[in-house]
Amino acid sequence: MTNLITRIKNTIMADLHEVLDQKEQKNPIALLNQYLRECERETEKVRKLLERQYILKEEFTREYHHALELAEKRKRQAEIASKAEEPELYEFASREQHQYEERAVRLKEALQNALQQLSDLERKYEEMKHKLKDMHIRRMELMGRENVTRAFHRMNKVLENNAYSNKAYSRFHEIESYLDHLEHQVNSSYYRSTIDARIAQLEKEMKSEETHSQSK
């Protein structure tokens, strides 16, 4: 039965790896983004654990000082009961003093452990943040190289594929022909306007000269 479960597990993992391999070949950046999101989720979990550890440290510190205060209080009360020759009160105060002292010892140890764990979590969290940042930078670098690769691929496709190249060249030729036609129309209109204006000016000058000659 165990061997069967193991074989089934191995088969499922093999199929999963095959799917991931196909996905990576199809779109490696998308798979990288998925991994980064998982890393971000893990980093966020550590951040929450770190916050909880800060709270625990404060609680241990508060309980530790409280136990010390109560132990000191019961110690003074035991001394007073002893001087007052009150054995029952002395016994009660002494017993509670020892209980609070033992609790303080236990809380002190727990506080030290919490502080050590907090330090470890802080270091781990900072390492994860740095690694995550580095991975984001590497992703941007890979995206840049991928963009260049795709750009070169498209350019090579244009340059190497005759049909595509001819089509692209034909489109350029159409635009150039249209620009030539448009330029010819603009120039013709410009010259017509210029000639009309020039002829009108010449006619005006000739009439002016005729009028001037007749007046003599």
Summary of the structure (lengths in Angstrom):
residues: 216
radius of gyration: 45.6
end to end distance: 133.8
largest distance: 156.6
contacts: 507
relative contact order: 0.06
helix: 97%
strand: 0%
